[in-house]
Amino acid sequence: MIEILIASSIIAVSILAAMAVSQKSIQVARQSLHASQASFLLEEGAEVTKILRDNSWNNISILTPNTDYYPTFVSPNWSLSSTPNSIGIFTRTVRVSNINRDDNTKDIADVGSDDPGTKLITITVSWSEGGSIINKTLSFYLLDIFS
């Protein structure tokens, strides 16, 4: 009788451990899927801003600095809207910041003259995962290459 009780306990603990490992692996797989989807959305956001720049630098230069914009697609064009929107569980924002250049070296600097032909673009994708908000960010400089 004791042997049956011990064997049953071992089997029960083994099954519970296998279930815990399975649950954790599913959670990690879901987090990995969300992270890769967010990376694709970041890249798409970068491409959207480049498309807008290529159509006209005015599409970028008229944006209010340090304001969140949301990429929207209305066939056949992309635009940046101030109206929040989401893609499934994800929210993607595009923020444009002004850039200063050192008056002597012309390097990007914290102080100096404003460079209207260069903007810092920061794209953020955020989503809720396990009760917390996850953010992925991509920042790059965008130049007025056509003037």
N, C-alpha and C positions, 0 to 999 in steps of 0.2 A: 504494500500500500504506500509506503514512504517513497519507494522507488518511482512509482507512478506519479506521485505528487511532485517529486524533484524533476522528473522528465517533462511533465506538463509545464512546470515553471520555466525550465530552460527553453522550451519551444515557444512559450508565450513571450518571454523576454526577447528571443531572436526575432519573432514576428514584429514586435513593437519597434525594435531597433531598425529592422528593414523598412518599416513604414516611415520612421523618422528620417532615414536617409533618403527615401524616395521623395518625401515632402520637401526636404531641403534642396534636392536636386531640381525639382520642378520650380521652386522659388528662384534659384540661381539661373536656370534657363530662361525664365520669364524676365528677370532683370537684364540678362544679356540681350534678349530680343529687343527690349525697350531701349537699351543703350545703342544698339546698332540702328534701330529705326530713328532715334534722335540724331545720330551722326548723319544719316541720309537727309534728314530735314535741315540740319545745319548747312550741309553742302548745297542743297537746293536753295536755301535762303541766300547763300553767297552768290550763286548763279543768278538769282532774281535781281539782286542789286547790280550785278555786272550788266545784265540785260537792260535794266533801266538806265544805267550810265551810258551804254552803247547807243540807246535810242536818243537820249539827250541828257547832257550834264545837268540841265535845268531840273530834271526829275529828282536829282540828288541834292542839288544846291538849294532848292526851295524848302527842303525839310527843316523843321525846327530842331536845332541841336538838343541833344539829351532828352528827346521825347521818344516814347515807344511807338513803333509802327508795326503793322501786321501785314505780311504779304498775302495778297488775295489774287486769285486767278479768275478772270471773267473772260471767257474765250473771245478772242485769241490773245489777250494781253494780260500781263502781270501789272499789279500796282501795289503801292504801299498805302494802307488805310489806317486811320487812327481808331477804327472800330475793332475791339478785340474779337478774335476768332480762334477757333481751335481745330486741330486735326486729330480726331479720335481723343485720346487722353493727353495729347501734347498741345502746348501753347508755344508758338514761335514769335519772337519779337525781333525787330531790327531797330537799332539805335545808331544815329549818326552824330558824330562829335566833330567839332572844328579842330583844326590842327594849327599850331604855331611853328614858325621856323626861326632859327637863330639868324639874326641880321647879318652876321659875319660869315658863318660857315654854311648857311642855308640848310642845316640839318634840322630834323624835327626836334623841338625842344618844348619845355614847359612854359618858357617865356620867350617873347619875340613877336614878330609880325604875323598876323593871321594869313594863312595860305588858303585862299578860296578855291584853289584847284586840287586840294587834297582833303579827304575826309577819313576819319577813323570809323569803320563800320564794326559794330558789335552785334552779333546774332546770338540769341539765347533761346534754347529749347528747354522747357520745363514740364514736369509731370509729377504726379503723386505716385509714390511707390512705398508701400508698407507703412503708411501713416506719415511719411515725410515727403517734402518737395525736393526733387532732384533737378539740378540745372546743369546743362552742358552749354559751353560758350565757345564761340569762334570769333576772333577779332582779326581784322586786316585793314590795310590802307587801300583806299580807292582813289585813283587819280583821274583827272580830266585829261584823257589822252588824245582827245580829238580837237583841242583848240590850240 
